[in-house]
Amino acid sequence: MPKPARRPRLSRPLLWPFDLAAHERAYSGMTMRPDALDAEECDRVIALGEAALGRTGSAGEAGEGVHPEIRQSTIAWLPPAPETQFLYRRIEKIARAANDRFFGFTLLGMGEAIQFARYGAGGDHYGWHQDLGDGPPVLRKLSVVIQLSDPAAYEGGDLELRFSERITPTRRDRGTMIVFPSWQLHRVTPVTAGLRYSLACWISGEPFR
């Protein structure tokens, strides 16, 4: 009779008397959905974003109060509207399914507009940061990023997540949605050629208890 597999030894003792194995198997630092948007939908969202940039005149701005050494990109906001309704519904549906499977947070929903970002050649980037926002009474619990550009259309511009000392790149495939806890450190490496388009948004909830 084969011996049962040994569980890895933890670096610190646990005081809880119950088995955490099911939670350890379920939890993930992030999850990715490669087909959240198709190519036609990505093109449509890019057109909406570029039109929003033209209206707001925010070219070159990285966001209010953000230092260019930390972030250099061009952003616009895509609020709920008839032309973006499909996007809000798609994002929340996939993010909630990911939360049910991997994270188990108590969520309220998307309380902020979707952010459209354009990263251009010449070093546009976003250094290591968290997305926690301004905090109570409602705070960001899940961060969502969607890759809009064809990966061959730009160089650099990798979305990376940091788990302790391990840096993990995410998929660059067009239409991929990446979902992760908003406390997770992440960055976009400098774009050295082409244009990288992406979306970012947040699913919020009540403070953790």
Contacts in CASP RR format, 6 or more apart in sequence:
PFRMAT RR
TARGET T0000
AUTHOR 0000-0000-0000
METHOD contacts of the structure
MODEL  1
MPKPARRPRLSRPLLWPFDLAAHERAYSGMTMRPDALDAEECDRVIALGE
AALGRTGSAGEAGEGVHPEIRQSTIAWLPPAPETQFLYRRIEKIARAAND
RFFGFTLLGMGEAIQFARYGAGGDHYGWHQDLGDGPPVLRKLSVVIQLSD
PAAYEGGDLELRFSERITPTRRDRGTMIVFPSWQLHRVTPVTAGLRYSLA
CWISGEPFR
7 21 0 8 1.000
14 20 0 8 1.000
26 101 0 8 1.000
26 102 0 8 1.000
27 102 0 8 1.000
27 103 0 8 1.000
28 102 0 8 1.000
28 103 0 8 1.000
29 102 0 8 1.000
29 161 0 8 1.000
29 163 0 8 1.000
29 180 0 8 1.000
29 181 0 8 1.000
29 184 0 8 1.000
30 161 0 8 1.000
30 168 0 8 1.000
30 170 0 8 1.000
30 178 0 8 1.000
30 179 0 8 1.000
30 180 0 8 1.000
30 184 0 8 1.000
31 98 0 8 1.000
31 101 0 8 1.000
31 102 0 8 1.000
31 178 0 8 1.000
31 179 0 8 1.000
31 180 0 8 1.000
32 170 0 8 1.000
32 171 0 8 1.000
32 176 0 8 1.000
32 177 0 8 1.000
32 178 0 8 1.000
32 179 0 8 1.000
33 94 0 8 1.000
33 98 0 8 1.000
33 176 0 8 1.000
33 177 0 8 1.000
33 179 0 8 1.000
34 171 0 8 1.000
34 173 0 8 1.000
34 175 0 8 1.000
34 176 0 8 1.000
35 175 0 8 1.000
35 176 0 8 1.000
36 90 0 8 1.000
36 91 0 8 1.000
36 94 0 8 1.000
36 146 0 8 1.000
36 175 0 8 1.000
36 176 0 8 1.000
36 177 0 8 1.000
37 45 0 8 1.000
37 90 0 8 1.000
37 146 0 8 1.000
37 148 0 8 1.000
37 174 0 8 1.000
37 175 0 8 1.000
37 177 0 8 1.000
38 175 0 8 1.000
39 174 0 8 1.000
39 175 0 8 1.000
41 86 0 8 1.000
41 175 0 8 1.000
42 148 0 8 1.000
42 149 0 8 1.000
42 174 0 8 1.000
42 175 0 8 1.000
42 197 0 8 1.000
45 78 0 8 1.000
45 87 0 8 1.000
45 116 0 8 1.000
45 148 0 8 1.000
45 197 0 8 1.000
45 199 0 8 1.000
46 148 0 8 1.000
46 149 0 8 1.000
46 197 0 8 1.000
48 78 0 8 1.000
48 83 0 8 1.000
48 84 0 8 1.000
48 116 0 8 1.000
49 76 0 8 1.000
49 78 0 8 1.000
49 116 0 8 1.000
50 118 0 8 1.000
52 76 0 8 1.000
52 77 0 8 1.000
52 78 0 8 1.000
52 116 0 8 1.000
53 59 0 8 1.000
53 74 0 8 1.000
53 76 0 8 1.000
53 116 0 8 1.000
53 118 0 8 1.000
54 76 0 8 1.000
55 76 0 8 1.000
56 76 0 8 1.000
56 77 0 8 1.000
58 74 0 8 1.000
58 75 0 8 1.000
58 76 0 8 1.000
59 74 0 8 1.000
60 72 0 8 1.000
60 73 0 8 1.000
60 74 0 8 1.000
61 74 0 8 1.000
61 75 0 8 1.000
62 68 0 8 1.000
62 70 0 8 1.000
62 71 0 8 1.000
62 72 0 8 1.000
62 73 0 8 1.000
62 74 0 8 1.000
62 75 0 8 1.000
62 126 0 8 1.000
63 71 0 8 1.000
63 75 0 8 1.000
70 126 0 8 1.000
70 127 0 8 1.000
70 129 0 8 1.000
71 125 0 8 1.000
71 126 0 8 1.000
71 127 0 8 1.000
71 129 0 8 1.000
72 123 0 8 1.000
72 124 0 8 1.000
72 125 0 8 1.000
72 126 0 8 1.000
73 117 0 8 1.000
73 118 0 8 1.000
73 119 0 8 1.000
73 120 0 8 1.000
73 124 0 8 1.000
73 125 0 8 1.000
73 126 0 8 1.000
73 188 0 8 1.000
74 117 0 8 1.000
74 118 0 8 1.000
74 119 0 8 1.000
74 120 0 8 1.000
74 124 0 8 1.000
75 115 0 8 1.000
75 116 0 8 1.000
75 117 0 8 1.000
75 118 0 8 1.000
76 115 0 8 1.000
76 116 0 8 1.000
77 113 0 8 1.000
77 114 0 8 1.000
77 115 0 8 1.000
77 116 0 8 1.000
78 84 0 8 1.000
78 87 0 8 1.000
78 113 0 8 1.000
78 114 0 8 1.000
78 115 0 8 1.000
78 116 0 8 1.000
78 199 0 8 1.000
79 113 0 8 1.000
79 114 0 8 1.000
80 88 0 8 1.000
80 113 0 8 1.000
84 114 0 8 1.000
87 114 0 8 1.000
87 199 0 8 1.000
88 110 0 8 1.000
88 114 0 8 1.000
91 110 0 8 1.000
91 114 0 8 1.000
91 144 0 8 1.000
91 146 0 8 1.000
91 177 0 8 1.000
91 201 0 8 1.000
92 109 0 8 1.000
92 110 0 8 1.000
92 203 0 8 1.000
94 177 0 8 1.000
94 179 0 8 1.000
95 142 0 8 1.000
95 144 0 8 1.000
95 177 0 8 1.000
95 179 0 8 1.000
95 203 0 8 1.000
96 107 0 8 1.000
96 203 0 8 1.000
98 142 0 8 1.000
98 179 0 8 1.000
99 105 0 8 1.000
99 107 0 8 1.000
99 142 0 8 1.000
99 179 0 8 1.000
99 203 0 8 1.000
103 141 0 8 1.000
103 142 0 8 1.000
103 181 0 8 1.000
105 141 0 8 1.000
105 142 0 8 1.000
105 181 0 8 1.000
105 205 0 8 1.000
106 205 0 8 1.000
106 206 0 8 1.000
107 141 0 8 1.000
107 142 0 8 1.000
107 203 0 8 1.000
107 204 0 8 1.000
107 205 0 8 1.000
108 138 0 8 1.000
108 204 0 8 1.000
108 205 0 8 1.000
108 206 0 8 1.000
109 203 0 8 1.000
109 204 0 8 1.000
109 205 0 8 1.000
110 201 0 8 1.000
110 202 0 8 1.000
110 203 0 8 1.000
110 204 0 8 1.000
111 138 0 8 1.000
111 202 0 8 1.000
111 204 0 8 1.000
112 201 0 8 1.000
112 202 0 8 1.000
112 204 0 8 1.000
113 201 0 8 1.000
114 199 0 8 1.000
114 200 0 8 1.000
114 201 0 8 1.000
115 199 0 8 1.000
115 200 0 8 1.000
115 201 0 8 1.000
116 197 0 8 1.000
116 198 0 8 1.000
116 199 0 8 1.000
117 197 0 8 1.000
117 198 0 8 1.000
117 199 0 8 1.000
117 200 0 8 1.000
118 124 0 8 1.000
118 195 0 8 1.000
118 196 0 8 1.000
118 197 0 8 1.000
119 125 0 8 1.000
119 154 0 8 1.000
119 157 0 8 1.000
119 188 0 8 1.000
119 191 0 8 1.000
119 195 0 8 1.000
119 196 0 8 1.000
119 197 0 8 1.000
119 198 0 8 1.000
120 154 0 8 1.000
120 191 0 8 1.000
120 194 0 8 1.000
120 195 0 8 1.000
120 196 0 8 1.000
121 154 0 8 1.000
121 191 0 8 1.000
121 192 0 8 1.000
121 193 0 8 1.000
121 194 0 8 1.000
121 195 0 8 1.000
122 190 0 8 1.000
122 191 0 8 1.000
122 192 0 8 1.000
123 190 0 8 1.000
123 191 0 8 1.000
123 192 0 8 1.000
124 190 0 8 1.000
124 191 0 8 1.000
124 196 0 8 1.000
125 157 0 8 1.000
125 187 0 8 1.000
125 188 0 8 1.000
125 189 0 8 1.000
125 190 0 8 1.000
125 191 0 8 1.000
126 187 0 8 1.000
126 188 0 8 1.000
127 187 0 8 1.000
127 188 0 8 1.000
128 162 0 8 1.000
128 185 0 8 1.000
128 186 0 8 1.000
128 187 0 8 1.000
129 185 0 8 1.000
129 186 0 8 1.000
129 187 0 8 1.000
130 182 0 8 1.000
130 183 0 8 1.000
130 184 0 8 1.000
130 185 0 8 1.000
130 186 0 8 1.000
131 140 0 8 1.000
131 143 0 8 1.000
131 182 0 8 1.000
131 183 0 8 1.000
131 186 0 8 1.000
131 200 0 8 1.000
131 202 0 8 1.000
132 139 0 8 1.000
132 140 0 8 1.000
132 182 0 8 1.000
132 183 0 8 1.000
133 139 0 8 1.000
133 140 0 8 1.000
133 182 0 8 1.000
133 202 0 8 1.000
135 207 0 8 1.000
136 207 0 8 1.000
137 206 0 8 1.000
137 207 0 8 1.000
138 204 0 8 1.000
138 205 0 8 1.000
138 206 0 8 1.000
139 182 0 8 1.000
139 204 0 8 1.000
139 205 0 8 1.000
139 206 0 8 1.000
139 207 0 8 1.000
140 182 0 8 1.000
140 202 0 8 1.000
140 203 0 8 1.000
140 204 0 8 1.000
140 205 0 8 1.000
141 181 0 8 1.000
141 182 0 8 1.000
141 202 0 8 1.000
141 203 0 8 1.000
141 204 0 8 1.000
141 205 0 8 1.000
141 208 0 8 1.000
142 179 0 8 1.000
142 180 0 8 1.000
142 181 0 8 1.000
142 182 0 8 1.000
142 202 0 8 1.000
142 203 0 8 1.000
143 179 0 8 1.000
143 180 0 8 1.000
143 181 0 8 1.000
143 182 0 8 1.000
143 184 0 8 1.000
143 186 0 8 1.000
143 200 0 8 1.000
143 201 0 8 1.000
143 202 0 8 1.000
144 177 0 8 1.000
144 178 0 8 1.000
144 179 0 8 1.000
144 199 0 8 1.000
144 200 0 8 1.000
144 201 0 8 1.000
144 202 0 8 1.000
144 203 0 8 1.000
145 159 0 8 1.000
145 170 0 8 1.000
145 177 0 8 1.000
145 178 0 8 1.000
145 198 0 8 1.000
145 199 0 8 1.000
145 200 0 8 1.000
146 175 0 8 1.000
146 176 0 8 1.000
146 177 0 8 1.000
146 178 0 8 1.000
146 198 0 8 1.000
146 199 0 8 1.000
146 200 0 8 1.000
147 159 0 8 1.000
147 171 0 8 1.000
147 172 0 8 1.000
147 173 0 8 1.000
147 174 0 8 1.000
147 175 0 8 1.000
147 176 0 8 1.000
147 178 0 8 1.000
147 198 0 8 1.000
148 174 0 8 1.000
148 175 0 8 1.000
148 197 0 8 1.000
148 198 0 8 1.000
148 199 0 8 1.000
149 174 0 8 1.000
149 195 0 8 1.000
149 196 0 8 1.000
149 197 0 8 1.000
149 198 0 8 1.000
150 174 0 8 1.000
151 172 0 8 1.000
151 173 0 8 1.000
151 174 0 8 1.000
153 194 0 8 1.000
153 195 0 8 1.000
153 196 0 8 1.000
154 191 0 8 1.000
154 193 0 8 1.000
154 194 0 8 1.000
154 195 0 8 1.000
154 196 0 8 1.000
155 191 0 8 1.000
155 192 0 8 1.000
155 193 0 8 1.000
155 194 0 8 1.000
156 189 0 8 1.000
156 190 0 8 1.000
156 191 0 8 1.000
156 192 0 8 1.000
156 193 0 8 1.000
156 196 0 8 1.000
157 188 0 8 1.000
157 189 0 8 1.000
157 190 0 8 1.000
157 191 0 8 1.000
157 196 0 8 1.000
158 169 0 8 1.000
158 170 0 8 1.000
158 172 0 8 1.000
158 188 0 8 1.000
158 189 0 8 1.000
159 169 0 8 1.000
159 170 0 8 1.000
159 178 0 8 1.000
159 186 0 8 1.000
159 187 0 8 1.000
159 188 0 8 1.000
159 198 0 8 1.000
160 167 0 8 1.000
160 168 0 8 1.000
160 169 0 8 1.000
160 170 0 8 1.000
160 186 0 8 1.000
160 187 0 8 1.000
160 188 0 8 1.000
160 189 0 8 1.000
161 167 0 8 1.000
161 168 0 8 1.000
161 170 0 8 1.000
161 180 0 8 1.000
161 184 0 8 1.000
161 185 0 8 1.000
161 186 0 8 1.000
162 168 0 8 1.000
162 184 0 8 1.000
162 185 0 8 1.000
162 186 0 8 1.000
162 187 0 8 1.000
163 184 0 8 1.000
170 176 0 8 1.000
170 178 0 8 1.000
171 178 0 8 1.000
180 186 0 8 1.000
182 202 0 8 1.000
188 196 0 8 1.000
188 198 0 8 1.000
END
